[in-house]
Amino acid sequence: MARKTRPESFEGSLVALALGDSLGATMEGYRSHDLLTAYEEGRYDPWQMQVALWTDDTAMTVATAQSVAACNGMMGEDLSKRYLVWYRTSGRGIGRATLRAMERLLNGVPWEEAGETGQWAAGNGVAMRVAPVGLFHAPGLVGLAEDVNICGIITHRNEEAINAALAVAWVVAEAASGNLKISNCVDKLLQYMPACRTMDSIARAAEMAADRMPATKALPELGLGGMAYETVASAFFCWLRNPEDIVDVIVTSVLGAGDADTRAAIAGSMAGAYLGAESLPVRWTRQLDGHRALVALSQRLYKATVDAWAKA
């Protein structure tokens, strides 16, 4: 029997992801913790942050959500075509592994074989766009790992990248079903997931959050770069340290330096699914490019999800 599915989580997850990406876009690559230190000391006003244009994080998430909604589930052929449309028309912020995968797709390589392999394929490019897959599995976790794999291998044929995305998708699915409890979510996630470097890092992030370690100390230890085990673990820390305050989750993620937009997008996708759309600050959403379209997309994805699982 399908589980309860919360429509507010669909809007919350997609819009919070876009907010994290858009706010973090102006800070990507920043290497100083000066602003984060000022924020932790109460000397930085987060409302002065600028909501910029989307990057690849939101654009590929939108393509994923559109594909799932149109196909009533995950279909690699359709999804790869939508990624290619984005690449041909924009490609803003595209990462190395995704760029090479798009070039292979353009050259006729099948979507199942297009993804980059090797150590540079262990990046965060799957985790940043996987939230719609998690939302689709709010009614049930059966097939979640398989769908995450389909979403991932189009660009990243790497176990670490896929596992990191699966961890994010699991949280989003559990949150959107109303089953997520902060007190034991990492323990349950550890039971669900295969052993991997990302899960070791997430477990450490949960310990840091529980110990109230300052973000200025925790984030450099977890890693500020674009590898999946760095970005996903640091996003978990930013979320778990204050899960009831989505503004703090996003601000800490953005001001954490390094790959700020992707960290904030991932943290936003989890926090938004957990807290729902009502948690999103209007003074940011009214500045967000395409906000109404994102809300409409979340509604289509919710309807497709409910319909698909009703027929399962």
Secondary structure, 3 states (H helix, E strand, C coil): CCCCCCHHHHHHHHHHHHHHHHHHCCCCCCCCCHHHHHHHCCCCCHHHCCCCCCCHHHHHHHHHHHHHHHHCCCCHHHHHHHHHHHHHHCCCCCCHHHHHHHHHHHCCCCHHHCCECCHHHCECCCHHHCHHHHHHCCCCCCCHHHHHHHHHHCCECCHHHHHHHHHHHHHHHHHHCCCCCCCCHHHHHHHHCCCCHHHHHHHHHHHHHHCCCCHHHHHHHHCCCCEHHHHHHHHHHHHHCCCCCHHHHHHHHHHCCCCHHHHHHHHHHHHHHHHCHHHCCHHHHCCCCCHHHHHHHHHHHHHHHHHHHHHC
